[in-house]
Amino acid sequence: MANICQVSGKKANNAKNIRHRHSAWKFRAPKKQKTQLPNLHVVRLKTPHGIVRLTISTSTLKSAEFAAVVSGIRPVPKAWLKKPTYGI
């Protein structure tokens, strides 16, 4: 399963891992590629159609929009109820 938030669309970020070199000044520090994965959690959400499992990031979990949907103030958006395709 891809590491993508189903609500906000957050995905992995490309970064460089720069290691400090403790030797002579003329050598450059090596840089390696790394990926920073989002902090994802699986959440079960009750809807009128049944229980839906969503993989969402923690920043989305803390948002006011998600809290309004969970508490029943706003209806669940139809985009959240679709099966994720992950752009494949």
Biopython code that builds the backbone (N, CA, C, O; Angstrom):
import numpy as np
from Bio.PDB.StructureBuilder import StructureBuilder

atoms = [
    (1, "MET", "N", (0.834, -1.172, 0.000)),
    (1, "MET", "CA", (0.000, 0.000, 0.000)),
    (1, "MET", "C", (0.883, 1.240, 0.000)),
    (1, "MET", "O", (1.883, 1.301, 0.715)),
    (2, "ALA", "N", (0.514, 2.206, -0.790)),
    (2, "ALA", "CA", (1.302, 3.425, -0.901)),
    (2, "ALA", "C", (1.149, 4.285, 0.352)),
    (2, "ALA", "O", (0.109, 4.257, 1.010)),
    (3, "ASN", "N", (2.179, 5.039, 0.670)),
    (3, "ASN", "CA", (2.156, 5.928, 1.834)),
    (3, "ASN", "C", (1.597, 7.277, 1.430)),
    (3, "ASN", "O", (2.335, 8.255, 1.314)),
    (4, "ILE", "N", (0.279, 7.327, 1.214)),
    (4, "ILE", "CA", (-0.399, 8.559, 0.803)),
    (4, "ILE", "C", (-1.622, 8.749, 1.683)),
    (4, "ILE", "O", (-2.371, 7.805, 1.933)),
    (5, "CYS", "N", (-1.820, 9.980, 2.152)),
    (5, "CYS", "CA", (-3.005, 10.315, 2.940)),
    (5, "CYS", "C", (-4.210, 10.370, 2.003)),
    (5, "CYS", "O", (-4.154, 11.025, 0.962)),
    (6, "GLN", "N", (-5.306, 9.684, 2.364)),
    (6, "GLN", "CA", (-6.487, 9.646, 1.519)),
    (6, "GLN", "C", (-7.272, 10.952, 1.552)),
    (6, "GLN", "O", (-8.047, 11.222, 0.634)),
    (7, "VAL", "N", (-7.092, 11.760, 2.578)),
    (7, "VAL", "CA", (-7.853, 13.000, 2.704)),
    (7, "VAL", "C", (-7.082, 14.180, 2.119)),
    (7, "VAL", "O", (-7.603, 14.901, 1.268)),
    (8, "SER", "N", (-5.844, 14.381, 2.572)),
    (8, "SER", "CA", (-5.091, 15.562, 2.140)),
    (8, "SER", "C", (-4.176, 15.293, 0.960)),
    (8, "SER", "O", (-3.766, 16.236, 0.284)),
    (9, "GLY", "N", (-3.841, 14.033, 0.688)),
    (9, "GLY", "CA", (-2.960, 13.710, -0.424)),
    (9, "GLY", "C", (-1.484, 13.830, -0.103)),
    (9, "GLY", "O", (-0.656, 13.842, -1.014)),
    (10, "LYS", "N", (-1.134, 13.919, 1.177)),
    (10, "LYS", "CA", (0.279, 14.005, 1.551)),
    (10, "LYS", "C", (0.978, 12.711, 1.160)),
    (10, "LYS", "O", (0.415, 11.624, 1.288)),
    (11, "LYS", "N", (2.228, 12.843, 0.675)),
    (11, "LYS", "CA", (3.008, 11.667, 0.314)),
    (11, "LYS", "C", (4.461, 11.892, 0.686)),
    (11, "LYS", "O", (4.790, 12.899, 1.313)),
    (12, "ALA", "N", (5.334, 10.971, 0.310)),
    (12, "ALA", "CA", (6.734, 11.023, 0.711)),
    (12, "ALA", "C", (7.439, 12.232, 0.113)),
    (12, "ALA", "O", (7.098, 12.701, -0.973)),
    (13, "ASN", "N", (8.426, 12.721, 0.845)),
    (13, "ASN", "CA", (9.210, 13.875, 0.435)),
    (13, "ASN", "C", (10.648, 13.424, 0.192)),
    (13, "ASN", "O", (11.198, 12.661, 0.987)),
    (14, "ASN", "N", (11.263, 13.890, -0.902)),
    (14, "ASN", "CA", (12.653, 13.554, -1.186)),
    (14, "ASN", "C", (13.568, 14.534, -0.460)),
    (14, "ASN", "O", (13.335, 15.743, -0.470)),
    (15, "ALA", "N", (14.614, 13.995, 0.172)),
    (15, "ALA", "CA", (15.549, 14.830, 0.922)),
    (15, "ALA", "C", (16.938, 14.237, 0.795)),
    (15, "ALA", "O", (17.114, 13.150, 0.244)),
    (16, "LYS", "N", (17.920, 14.958, 1.306)),
    (16, "LYS", "CA", (19.294, 14.470, 1.307)),
    (16, "LYS", "C", (19.762, 14.279, 2.741)),
    (16, "LYS", "O", (19.503, 15.109, 3.612)),
    (17, "ASN", "N", (20.458, 13.168, 2.968)),
    (17, "ASN", "CA", (21.057, 12.882, 4.253)),
    (17, "ASN", "C", (22.516, 13.317, 4.170)),
    (17, "ASN", "O", (23.318, 12.649, 3.517)),
    (18, "ILE", "N", (22.879, 14.435, 4.827)),
    (18, "ILE", "CA", (24.228, 14.985, 4.756)),
    (18, "ILE", "C", (24.975, 14.588, 6.029)),
    (18, "ILE", "O", (24.574, 14.949, 7.136)),
    (19, "ARG", "N", (26.056, 13.847, 5.854)),
    (19, "ARG", "CA", (26.845, 13.376, 6.982)),
    (19, "ARG", "C", (28.015, 14.328, 7.195)),
    (19, "ARG", "O", (28.687, 14.714, 6.238)),
    (20, "HIS", "N", (28.253, 14.697, 8.417)),
    (20, "HIS", "CA", (29.369, 15.584, 8.734)),
    (20, "HIS", "C", (30.667, 14.784, 8.689)),
    (20, "HIS", "O", (30.769, 13.721, 9.301)),
    (21, "ARG", "N", (31.640, 15.291, 7.973)),
    (21, "ARG", "CA", (32.919, 14.598, 7.827)),
    (21, "ARG", "C", (33.904, 15.191, 8.829)),
    (21, "ARG", "O", (34.125, 16.403, 8.832)),
    (22, "HIS", "N", (34.481, 14.380, 9.654)),
    (22, "HIS", "CA", (35.392, 14.858, 10.689)),
    (22, "HIS", "C", (36.858, 14.763, 10.271)),
    (22, "HIS", "O", (37.747, 14.722, 11.121)),
    (23, "SER", "N", (37.106, 14.729, 8.980)),
    (23, "SER", "CA", (38.489, 14.615, 8.533)),
    (23, "SER", "C", (38.947, 15.941, 7.930)),
    (23, "SER", "O", (38.439, 16.999, 8.300)),
    (24, "ALA", "N", (39.888, 15.887, 7.018)),
    (24, "ALA", "CA", (40.495, 17.089, 6.449)),
    (24, "ALA", "C", (39.451, 17.987, 5.772)),
    (24, "ALA", "O", (38.401, 17.508, 5.344)),
    (25, "TRP", "N", (39.737, 19.265, 5.677)),
    (25, "TRP", "CA", (38.791, 20.257, 5.152)),
    (25, "TRP", "C", (38.556, 20.099, 3.667)),
    (25, "TRP", "O", (37.526, 20.563, 3.178)),
    (26, "LYS", "N", (39.452, 19.470, 2.919)),
    (26, "LYS", "CA", (39.321, 19.430, 1.468)),
    (26, "LYS", "C", (38.316, 18.373, 0.980)),
    (26, "LYS", "O", (37.970, 18.356, -0.201)),
    (27, "PHE", "N", (37.849, 17.500, 1.869)),
    (27, "PHE", "CA", (36.876, 16.490, 1.468)),
    (27, "PHE", "C", (35.469, 16.991, 1.744)),
    (27, "PHE", "O", (35.191, 17.532, 2.815)),
    (28, "ARG", "N", (34.590, 16.809, 0.776)),
    (28, "ARG", "CA", (33.200, 17.216, 0.958)),
    (28, "ARG", "C", (32.433, 16.143, 1.721)),
    (28, "ARG", "O", (32.762, 14.959, 1.652)),
    (29, "ALA", "N", (31.429, 16.566, 2.433)),
    (29, "ALA", "CA", (30.598, 15.613, 3.165)),
    (29, "ALA", "C", (29.719, 14.859, 2.171)),
    (29, "ALA", "O", (29.140, 15.478, 1.278)),
    (30, "PRO", "N", (29.605, 13.540, 2.302)),
    (30, "PRO", "CA", (28.779, 12.768, 1.366)),
    (30, "PRO", "C", (27.296, 13.036, 1.586)),
    (30, "PRO", "O", (26.839, 13.220, 2.713)),
    (31, "LYS", "N", (26.561, 13.054, 0.484)),
    (31, "LYS", "CA", (25.116, 13.289, 0.521)),
    (31, "LYS", "C", (24.407, 12.092, -0.092)),
    (31, "LYS", "O", (24.717, 11.692, -1.215)),
    (32, "LYS", "N", (23.463, 11.522, 0.634)),
    (32, "LYS", "CA", (22.691, 10.392, 0.138)),
    (32, "LYS", "C", (21.228, 10.802, 0.026)),
    (32, "LYS", "O", (20.746, 11.640, 0.788)),
    (33, "GLN", "N", (20.526, 10.198, -0.938)),
    (33, "GLN", "CA", (19.093, 10.440, -1.074)),
    (33, "GLN", "C", (18.342, 9.666, 0.008)),
    (33, "GLN", "O", (18.697, 8.531, 0.326)),
    (34, "LYS", "N", (17.313, 10.279, 0.567)),
    (34, "LYS", "CA", (16.444, 9.575, 1.501)),
    (34, "LYS", "C", (15.025, 10.088, 1.309)),
    (34, "LYS", "O", (14.825, 11.159, 0.737)),
    (35, "THR", "N", (14.050, 9.343, 1.777)),
    (35, "THR", "CA", (12.660, 9.768, 1.690)),
    (35, "THR", "C", (12.124, 9.982, 3.097)),
    (35, "THR", "O", (12.376, 9.191, 4.006)),
    (36, "GLN", "N", (11.387, 11.061, 3.251)),
    (36, "GLN", "CA", (10.729, 11.357, 4.519)),
    (36, "GLN", "C", (9.269, 10.965, 4.361)),
    (36, "GLN", "O", (8.527, 11.617, 3.625)),
    (37, "LEU", "N", (8.851, 9.906, 5.045)),
    (37, "LEU", "CA", (7.495, 9.400, 4.916)),
    (37, "LEU", "C", (6.547, 10.171, 5.830)),
    (37, "LEU", "O", (6.947, 10.593, 6.915)),
    (38, "PRO", "N", (5.294, 10.360, 5.406)),
    (38, "PRO", "CA", (4.334, 11.044, 6.275)),
    (38, "PRO", "C", (3.917, 10.150, 7.439)),
    (38, "PRO", "O", (3.989, 8.925, 7.349)),
    (39, "ASN", "N", (3.488, 10.763, 8.511)),
    (39, "ASN", "CA", (3.031, 10.040, 9.696)),
    (39, "ASN", "C", (1.571, 9.661, 9.479)),
    (39, "ASN", "O", (0.679, 10.484, 9.679)),
    (40, "LEU", "N", (1.324, 8.415, 9.069)),
    (40, "LEU", "CA", (-0.013, 7.964, 8.713)),
    (40, "LEU", "C", (-0.605, 7.043, 9.773)),
    (40, "LEU", "O", (0.106, 6.280, 10.427)),
    (41, "HIS", "N", (-1.928, 7.133, 9.927)),
    (41, "HIS", "CA", (-2.674, 6.271, 10.830)),
    (41, "HIS", "C", (-3.920, 5.783, 10.115)),
    (41, "HIS", "O", (-4.477, 6.479, 9.267)),
    (42, "VAL", "N", (-4.352, 4.576, 10.468)),
    (42, "VAL", "CA", (-5.592, 4.029, 9.927)),
    (42, "VAL", "C", (-6.704, 4.361, 10.909)),
    (42, "VAL", "O", (-6.617, 4.037, 12.093)),
    (43, "VAL", "N", (-7.760, 5.016, 10.405)),
    (43, "VAL", "CA", (-8.869, 5.467, 11.243)),
    (43, "VAL", "C", (-10.152, 4.863, 10.702)),
    (43, "VAL", "O", (-10.374, 4.837, 9.491)),
    (44, "ARG", "N", (-10.998, 4.377, 11.605)),
    (44, "ARG", "CA", (-12.315, 3.883, 11.201)),
    (44, "ARG", "C", (-13.320, 4.989, 11.456)),
    (44, "ARG", "O", (-13.346, 5.584, 12.534)),
    (45, "LEU", "N", (-14.153, 5.262, 10.451)),
    (45, "LEU", "CA", (-15.107, 6.363, 10.514)),
    (45, "LEU", "C", (-16.499, 5.812, 10.250)),
    (45, "LEU", "O", (-16.716, 5.134, 9.246)),
    (46, "LYS", "N", (-17.454, 6.100, 11.150)),
    (46, "LYS", "CA", (-18.822, 5.641, 10.956)),
    (46, "LYS", "C", (-19.541, 6.570, 9.990)),
    (46, "LYS", "O", (-19.496, 7.792, 10.135)),
    (47, "THR", "N", (-20.200, 5.982, 9.009)),
    (47, "THR", "CA", (-20.997, 6.733, 8.050)),
    (47, "THR", "C", (-22.380, 6.098, 7.976)),
    (47, "THR", "O", (-22.580, 5.005, 8.508)),
    (48, "PRO", "N", (-23.337, 6.754, 7.332)),
    (48, "PRO", "CA", (-24.649, 6.117, 7.158)),
    (48, "PRO", "C", (-24.580, 4.834, 6.324)),
    (48, "PRO", "O", (-25.460, 3.980, 6.432)),
    (49, "HIS", "N", (-23.545, 4.695, 5.498)),
    (49, "HIS", "CA", (-23.407, 3.521, 4.642)),
    (49, "HIS", "C", (-22.660, 2.384, 5.334)),
    (49, "HIS", "O", (-22.633, 1.267, 4.818)),
    (50, "GLY", "N", (-22.062, 2.643, 6.478)),
    (50, "GLY", "CA", (-21.292, 1.638, 7.203)),
    (50, "GLY", "C", (-19.993, 2.235, 7.714)),
    (50, "GLY", "O", (-19.841, 3.454, 7.779)),
    (51, "ILE", "N", (-19.071, 1.381, 8.070)),
    (51, "ILE", "CA", (-17.784, 1.834, 8.592)),
    (51, "ILE", "C", (-16.788, 1.910, 7.448)),
    (51, "ILE", "O", (-16.673, 0.984, 6.644)),
    (52, "VAL", "N", (-16.061, 3.034, 7.384)),
    (52, "VAL", "CA", (-15.065, 3.261, 6.340)),
    (52, "VAL", "C", (-13.701, 3.364, 7.010)),
    (52, "VAL", "O", (-13.550, 4.049, 8.022)),
    (53, "ARG", "N", (-12.706, 2.679, 6.440)),
    (53, "ARG", "CA", (-11.330, 2.779, 6.940)),
    (53, "ARG", "C", (-10.578, 3.787, 6.086)),
    (53, "ARG", "O", (-10.542, 3.668, 4.861)),
    (54, "LEU", "N", (-9.982, 4.774, 6.732)),
    (54, "LEU", "CA", (-9.211, 5.803, 6.045)),
    (54, "LEU", "C", (-7.776, 5.785, 6.549)),
    (54, "LEU", "O", (-7.529, 5.630, 7.745)),
    (55, "THR", "N", (-6.829, 5.945, 5.623)),
    (55, "THR", "CA", (-5.428, 6.121, 5.988)),
    (55, "THR", "C", (-5.139, 7.606, 5.883)),
    (55, "THR", "O", (-5.076, 8.154, 4.783)),
    (56, "ILE", "N", (-4.961, 8.266, 7.033)),
    (56, "ILE", "CA", (-4.791, 9.717, 7.023)),
    (56, "ILE", "C", (-3.566, 10.116, 7.838)),
    (56, "ILE", "O", (-3.116, 9.378, 8.714)),
    (57, "SER", "N", (-3.038, 11.298, 7.530)),
    (57, "SER", "CA", (-1.889, 11.828, 8.261)),
    (57, "SER", "C", (-2.357, 12.421, 9.586)),
    (57, "SER", "O", (-3.528, 12.767, 9.744)),
    (58, "THR", "N", (-1.434, 12.533, 10.532)),
    (58, "THR", "CA", (-1.805, 13.033, 11.850)),
    (58, "THR", "C", (-2.161, 14.514, 11.812)),
    (58, "THR", "O", (-2.973, 14.969, 12.618)),
    (59, "SER", "N", (-1.572, 15.275, 10.896)),
    (59, "SER", "CA", (-1.942, 16.687, 10.795)),
    (59, "SER", "C", (-3.382, 16.830, 10.325)),
    (59, "SER", "O", (-4.075, 17.756, 10.747)),
    (60, "THR", "N", (-3.846, 15.933, 9.460)),
    (60, "THR", "CA", (-5.241, 15.934, 9.035)),
    (60, "THR", "C", (-6.136, 15.477, 10.174)),
    (60, "THR", "O", (-7.246, 15.982, 10.341)),
    (61, "LEU", "N", (-5.657, 14.528, 10.949)),
    (61, "LEU", "CA", (-6.425, 14.012, 12.081)),
    (61, "LEU", "C", (-6.702, 15.104, 13.116)),
    (61, "LEU", "O", (-7.744, 15.092, 13.771)),
    (62, "LYS", "N", (-5.761, 16.054, 13.261)),
    (62, "LYS", "CA", (-5.908, 17.145, 14.219)),
    (62, "LYS", "C", (-6.684, 18.337, 13.661)),
    (62, "LYS", "O", (-7.009, 19.257, 14.411)),
    (63, "SER", "N", (-6.985, 18.339, 12.366)),
    (63, "SER", "CA", (-7.585, 19.518, 11.737)),
    (63, "SER", "C", (-9.039, 19.709, 12.170)),
    (63, "SER", "O", (-9.713, 18.767, 12.587)),
    (64, "ALA", "N", (-9.492, 20.938, 12.061)),
    (64, "ALA", "CA", (-10.872, 21.283, 12.435)),
    (64, "ALA", "C", (-11.873, 20.685, 11.456)),
    (64, "ALA", "O", (-12.981, 20.321, 11.850)),
    (65, "GLU", "N", (-11.496, 20.582, 10.188)),
    (65, "GLU", "CA", (-12.396, 20.019, 9.178)),
    (65, "GLU", "C", (-12.694, 18.546, 9.471)),
    (65, "GLU", "O", (-13.847, 18.120, 9.393)),
    (66, "PHE", "N", (-11.672, 17.777, 9.805)),
    (66, "PHE", "CA", (-11.856, 16.359, 10.112)),
    (66, "PHE", "C", (-12.652, 16.191, 11.403)),
    (66, "PHE", "O", (-13.490, 15.295, 11.500)),
    (67, "ALA", "N", (-12.399, 17.044, 12.394)),
    (67, "ALA", "CA", (-13.134, 16.972, 13.658)),
    (67, "ALA", "C", (-14.616, 17.249, 13.448)),
    (67, "ALA", "O", (-15.462, 16.645, 14.108)),
    (68, "ALA", "N", (-14.938, 18.170, 12.522)),
    (68, "ALA", "CA", (-16.339, 18.470, 12.230)),
    (68, "ALA", "C", (-17.024, 17.283, 11.562)),
    (68, "ALA", "O", (-18.202, 17.030, 11.816)),
    (69, "VAL", "N", (-16.315, 16.562, 10.726)),
    (69, "VAL", "CA", (-16.892, 15.389, 10.064)),
    (69, "VAL", "C", (-17.093, 14.259, 11.069)),
    (69, "VAL", "O", (-18.125, 13.589, 11.045)),
    (70, "VAL", "N", (-16.124, 14.040, 11.950)),
    (70, "VAL", "CA", (-16.216, 12.957, 12.930)),
    (70, "VAL", "C", (-17.341, 13.222, 13.930)),
    (70, "VAL", "O", (-18.066, 12.301, 14.307)),
    (71, "SER", "N", (-17.487, 14.464, 14.354)),
    (71, "SER", "CA", (-18.518, 14.780, 15.343)),
    (71, "SER", "C", (-19.924, 14.831, 14.749)),
    (71, "SER", "O", (-20.902, 14.869, 15.495)),
    (72, "GLY", "N", (-20.041, 14.833, 13.439)),
    (72, "GLY", "CA", (-21.355, 14.817, 12.797)),
    (72, "GLY", "C", (-21.864, 16.186, 12.411)),
    (72, "GLY", "O", (-22.998, 16.304, 11.947)),
    (73, "ILE", "N", (-21.063, 17.230, 12.586)),
    (73, "ILE", "CA", (-21.492, 18.581, 12.211)),
    (73, "ILE", "C", (-21.580, 18.714, 10.694)),
    (73, "ILE", "O", (-22.515, 19.319, 10.167)),
    (74, "ARG", "N", (-20.597, 18.143, 9.998)),
    (74, "ARG", "CA", (-20.585, 18.164, 8.538)),
    (74, "ARG", "C", (-20.700, 16.746, 8.011)),
    (74, "ARG", "O", (-20.250, 15.809, 8.670)),
    (75, "PRO", "N", (-21.298, 16.567, 6.829)),
    (75, "PRO", "CA", (-21.362, 15.214, 6.259)),
    (75, "PRO", "C", (-19.993, 14.777, 5.730)),
    (75, "PRO", "O", (-19.120, 15.604, 5.466)),
    (76, "VAL", "N", (-19.830, 13.474, 5.583)),
    (76, "VAL", "CA", (-18.578, 12.924, 5.059)),
    (76, "VAL", "C", (-18.491, 13.254, 3.570)),
    (76, "VAL", "O", (-19.416, 12.929, 2.824)),
    (77, "PRO", "N", (-17.407, 13.890, 3.114)),
    (77, "PRO", "CA", (-17.269, 14.172, 1.680)),
    (77, "PRO", "C", (-17.230, 12.885, 0.859)),
    (77, "PRO", "O", (-16.668, 11.878, 1.291)),
    (78, "LYS", "N", (-17.831, 12.929, -0.325)),
    (78, "LYS", "CA", (-17.896, 11.731, -1.167)),
    (78, "LYS", "C", (-16.519, 11.302, -1.655)),
    (78, "LYS", "O", (-16.307, 10.125, -1.943)),
    (79, "ALA", "N", (-15.580, 12.239, -1.751)),
    (79, "ALA", "CA", (-14.223, 11.890, -2.181)),
    (79, "ALA", "C", (-13.540, 10.985, -1.163)),
    (79, "ALA", "O", (-12.679, 10.188, -1.536)),
    (80, "TRP", "N", (-13.903, 11.088, 0.118)),
    (80, "TRP", "CA", (-13.306, 10.245, 1.146)),
    (80, "TRP", "C", (-13.842, 8.830, 1.075)),
    (80, "TRP", "O", (-13.151, 7.896, 1.484)),
    (81, "LEU", "N", (-15.057, 8.641, 0.568)),
    (81, "LEU", "CA", (-15.687, 7.329, 0.548)),
    (81, "LEU", "C", (-15.222, 6.466, -0.615)),
    (81, "LEU", "O", (-15.455, 5.257, -0.609)),
    (82, "LYS", "N", (-14.568, 7.058, -1.620)),
    (82, "LYS", "CA", (-14.080, 6.295, -2.762)),
    (82, "LYS", "C", (-12.854, 5.486, -2.367)),
    (82, "LYS", "O", (-12.104, 5.867, -1.468)),
    (83, "LYS", "N", (-12.662, 4.362, -3.052)),
    (83, "LYS", "CA", (-11.453, 3.566, -2.847)),
    (83, "LYS", "C", (-10.265, 4.328, -3.400)),
    (83, "LYS", "O", (-10.372, 4.900, -4.485)),
    (84, "PRO", "N", (-9.131, 4.363, -2.702)),
    (84, "PRO", "CA", (-7.970, 5.092, -3.204)),
    (84, "PRO", "C", (-7.353, 4.386, -4.404)),
    (84, "PRO", "O", (-7.226, 3.162, -4.413)),
    (85, "THR", "N", (-6.968, 5.165, -5.421)),
    (85, "THR", "CA", (-6.316, 4.607, -6.609)),
    (85, "THR", "C", (-4.841, 4.912, -6.618)),
    (85, "THR", "O", (-4.086, 4.221, -7.302)),
    (86, "TYR", "N", (-4.393, 5.922, -5.885)),
    (86, "TYR", "CA", (-2.999, 6.316, -5.761)),
    (86, "TYR", "C", (-2.379, 6.712, -7.094)),
    (86, "TYR", "O", (-1.158, 6.660, -7.240)),
    (87, "GLY", "N", (-3.191, 7.106, -8.069)),
    (87, "GLY", "CA", (-2.670, 7.624, -9.334)),
    (87, "GLY", "C", (-1.987, 6.592, -10.206)),
    (87, "GLY", "O", (-1.132, 6.949, -11.017)),
    (88, "ILE", "N", (-2.338, 5.321, -10.064)),
    (88, "ILE", "CA", (-1.681, 4.269, -10.867)),
    (88, "ILE", "C", (-2.522, 3.990, -12.106)),
    (88, "ILE", "O", (-2.158, 3.142, -12.920)),
]
sb = StructureBuilder()
sb.init_structure("model")
sb.init_model(0)
sb.init_chain("A")
sb.init_seg("    ")
for serial, (resi, resn, name, xyz) in enumerate(atoms, 1):
    if name == "N":
        sb.init_residue(resn, " ", resi, " ")
    sb.init_atom(name, np.array(xyz, "f"), 0.0, 1.0, " ", f" {name:<3s}", serial, name[0])
structure = sb.get_structure()
